[in-house]
Amino acid sequence: MKKIVALLGDYWHAADDAKAGLEAALIRLPIKDEIDLQYITYKEVSQVLSDRPDLFINAKMDQLNPRDEQVITWLTEELDTKLVNYVIEGGSVLAWHAGMAGYSSESNYIHMLRGYFNYHPPGLQEVTYMLKDNEKSGENTFFLSDEQYFVHCDKANTEVDLWSTGIDGDSIAAWKHSFGKGKICCFTPAHTREGMVNENVSSLLAEKINWMLTL
């Protein structure tokens, strides 16, 4: 069995929507019958990492209460170090959508991801996702009503494999690399339930997960 733990949902993102998207992806896996999936809260992350799951999926921004005057974050310094060591020792992390948002750019976690969310234009936009850089039409593209994430990405030290374009410009939408004995993947789509269960999104998400679970 392959053990996957998933931290989903935050102030801006409904956990149930992400669950629907994740489960739509997992049924596409060639090893779908060999997956042990556990949903966790941020308070359980440290203990769960000690159990060394095969994959930790993070779809939760760092701020627990982003609109309050005193903002609380869940990624402590201790957990930041533990998360990186987990990957160095052979675990893998998928940072999905909000899982790369709101974290300190100086954190070990963000250094390990080699990229992070910068901003997105207000509301939902018509976004074209491209499987090939700057190929903005044709069979290697698909359309989504989505938050178009604009990101910082250390392109020289990762493999970019998805791009986005919209009325506000072009950005990188997904990348992956090895880190220590483990693997890292960052995947920016999608914000809504409709987007998360979109056939193209769930297919790509399944590809990412399969890559991370394959030795």
C-alpha positions as CSV (number, residue, x, y, z in Angstrom):
1,M,0.0,0.0,0.0
2,K,1.0,3.6,-0.7
3,K,0.2,5.9,2.2
4,I,-1.0,9.4,1.2
5,V,-1.9,12.1,3.8
6,A,-3.6,15.3,2.7
7,L,-4.0,18.7,4.4
8,L,-6.8,20.5,2.6
9,G,-8.8,23.6,3.0
10,D,-8.3,27.1,4.5
11,Y,-10.1,30.4,4.9
12,W,-10.4,30.9,1.2
13,H,-10.6,27.3,0.0
14,A,-13.2,24.7,0.9
15,A,-11.7,21.3,2.0
16,D,-14.6,19.4,0.5
17,D,-13.9,20.9,-3.0
18,A,-10.2,19.8,-2.8
19,K,-11.3,16.4,-1.6
20,A,-13.5,16.0,-4.6
21,G,-10.6,17.0,-6.9
22,L,-8.1,14.8,-5.2
23,E,-10.4,11.7,-5.3
24,A,-11.1,12.4,-9.0
25,A,-7.4,12.2,-9.6
26,L,-6.7,9.2,-7.4
27,I,-9.2,7.0,-9.3
28,R,-7.1,7.5,-12.4
29,L,-4.0,6.0,-10.8
30,P,-2.8,2.7,-12.1
31,I,-2.3,1.7,-8.5
32,K,-5.7,3.2,-7.3
33,D,-6.5,0.0,-5.4
34,E,-3.2,0.3,-3.5
35,I,-3.8,3.8,-2.0
36,D,-4.3,4.4,1.7
37,L,-5.6,8.0,1.9
38,Q,-5.9,9.9,5.1
39,Y,-7.2,13.5,5.6
40,I,-5.5,15.4,8.4
41,T,-5.6,18.8,10.2
42,Y,-2.6,21.1,10.5
43,K,-2.3,20.0,14.2
44,E,-1.7,16.4,13.0
45,V,1.1,17.2,10.5
46,S,4.0,16.7,12.8
47,Q,2.9,13.3,14.1
48,V,1.9,12.1,10.7
49,L,5.3,12.9,9.2
50,S,6.9,10.9,12.0
51,D,4.9,7.9,10.5
52,R,6.7,8.5,7.2
53,P,3.9,8.4,4.6
54,D,4.8,8.0,1.0
55,L,3.3,11.4,0.0
56,F,2.2,14.5,1.9
57,I,-0.2,16.7,-0.1
58,N,-0.5,20.3,1.1
59,A,-3.4,22.3,-0.2
60,K,-3.6,24.8,2.7
61,M,-2.2,28.3,2.9
62,D,0.0,29.2,5.9
63,Q,-2.4,31.8,7.5
64,L,-5.2,30.4,9.5
65,N,-7.0,33.7,9.9
66,P,-5.8,36.0,7.1
67,R,-8.4,38.8,7.7
68,D,-7.7,39.2,11.4
69,E,-5.4,41.9,12.9
70,Q,-3.3,39.2,14.6
71,V,-2.6,36.6,12.0
72,I,-1.8,33.1,13.1
73,T,0.3,30.7,10.9
74,W,0.5,26.9,11.2
75,L,4.0,26.2,9.8
76,T,6.2,26.6,12.9
77,E,10.0,26.7,12.7
78,E,10.1,23.2,14.1
79,L,7.6,21.8,11.7
80,D,9.3,23.7,8.8
81,T,12.6,21.8,9.6
82,K,10.8,18.5,10.1
83,L,8.9,18.8,6.7
84,V,12.2,19.3,4.8
85,N,13.9,16.4,6.6
86,Y,11.0,14.2,5.8
87,V,11.6,14.8,2.1
88,I,15.4,14.6,2.3
89,E,14.9,11.1,3.9
90,G,12.7,9.9,1.1
91,G,9.2,11.4,1.6
92,S,7.5,13.5,-1.1
93,V,5.5,16.7,-1.0
94,L,2.8,17.9,-3.4
95,A,2.1,21.6,-2.9
96,W,-1.3,22.1,-4.5
97,H,-2.7,25.6,-5.2
98,A,-2.9,27.2,-1.8
99,G,-0.2,24.9,-0.5
100,M,2.4,27.3,-1.9
101,A,0.6,30.5,-0.7
102,G,1.3,32.8,2.2
103,Y,4.5,31.1,3.4
104,S,7.6,33.0,4.2
105,S,9.9,33.1,1.2
106,E,12.7,32.5,3.7
107,S,11.3,29.3,5.0
108,N,12.9,26.0,4.4
109,Y,9.7,24.8,3.0
110,I,9.6,27.4,0.2
111,H,13.3,26.9,-0.5
112,M,12.6,23.2,-1.0
113,L,9.6,24.0,-3.3
114,R,11.9,26.3,-5.3
115,G,8.9,28.5,-6.0
116,Y,5.9,30.1,-4.4
117,F,2.6,32.0,-5.0
118,N,3.1,35.7,-5.6
119,Y,-0.4,37.0,-6.5
120,H,-3.5,36.4,-8.6
121,P,-5.8,38.9,-10.3
122,P,-9.1,39.5,-8.6
123,G,-11.8,36.9,-9.0
124,L,-11.9,34.1,-11.6
125,Q,-10.4,34.6,-15.1
126,E,-10.5,32.6,-18.3
127,V,-7.2,30.8,-18.1
128,T,-5.5,28.8,-20.8
129,Y,-3.2,26.1,-19.4
130,M,-0.5,24.9,-21.8
131,L,1.4,21.6,-21.7
132,K,4.1,23.2,-23.9
133,D,5.6,26.6,-23.3
134,N,4.0,29.4,-25.3
135,E,1.8,27.0,-27.3
136,K,-1.4,28.9,-26.7
137,S,-3.8,26.9,-28.8
138,G,-4.3,23.4,-30.0
139,E,-4.3,20.0,-28.5
140,N,-1.7,20.8,-25.8
141,T,-4.0,23.4,-24.2
142,F,-7.2,23.5,-22.1
143,F,-9.3,26.3,-20.7
144,L,-10.5,26.8,-17.2
145,S,-12.3,29.5,-15.2
146,D,-9.8,29.9,-12.5
147,E,-7.6,32.0,-10.3
148,Q,-4.5,32.5,-12.4
149,Y,-1.6,32.1,-10.1
150,F,1.4,34.2,-10.8
151,V,4.4,32.7,-9.1
152,H,8.1,33.0,-8.4
153,C,9.9,29.9,-9.7
154,D,13.6,28.9,-9.7
155,K,13.3,27.6,-13.3
156,A,17.0,26.8,-13.5
157,N,16.7,24.2,-10.7
158,T,13.4,22.5,-11.4
159,E,11.4,21.1,-14.4
160,V,8.6,23.3,-15.5
161,D,5.8,21.2,-17.2
162,L,2.7,23.4,-17.2
163,W,2.2,27.1,-18.1
164,S,-0.7,29.5,-18.0
165,T,-1.9,32.5,-20.0
166,G,-4.8,34.9,-19.5
167,I,-5.8,38.5,-19.9
168,D,-3.2,39.5,-17.2
169,G,-0.3,37.8,-18.8
170,D,1.7,34.5,-18.7
171,S,2.9,32.5,-15.8
172,I,4.3,29.1,-14.8
173,A,1.6,26.7,-13.5
174,A,3.5,23.5,-12.4
175,W,7.0,22.2,-11.8
176,K,8.7,19.2,-10.2
177,H,12.1,18.1,-9.0
178,S,13.9,15.6,-6.8
179,F,15.0,16.8,-3.4
180,G,17.3,14.6,-1.3
181,K,15.8,11.1,-1.6
182,G,12.3,12.5,-2.1
183,K,10.4,14.4,-4.7
184,I,8.7,17.8,-4.9
185,C,5.8,18.9,-7.1
186,C,4.0,22.2,-7.3
187,F,0.7,22.4,-9.1
188,T,-1.4,25.7,-9.2
189,P,-4.8,24.7,-10.7
190,A,-7.5,25.0,-9.5
191,H,-9.6,27.2,-7.2
192,T,-13.2,25.9,-7.6
193,R,-14.7,22.5,-7.3
194,E,-15.6,22.6,-11.0
195,G,-12.0,23.3,-11.8
196,M,-10.6,20.7,-9.5
197,V,-12.8,17.9,-10.9
198,N,-12.2,19.1,-14.5
199,E,-11.0,16.1,-16.5
200,N,-7.8,17.8,-17.7
201,V,-6.9,18.9,-14.1
202,S,-7.6,15.6,-12.5
203,S,-5.6,13.8,-15.2
204,L,-2.6,16.0,-14.7
205,L,-2.9,15.8,-10.9
206,A,-2.9,12.0,-11.3
207,E,0.2,12.1,-13.4
208,K,2.0,14.2,-10.7
209,I,0.9,11.9,-7.9
210,N,1.9,8.8,-9.9
211,W,5.4,10.3,-10.5
212,M,5.8,11.1,-6.9
213,L,4.8,7.5,-5.8
214,T,7.1,5.8,-8.4
215,L,10.6,4.9,-7.4
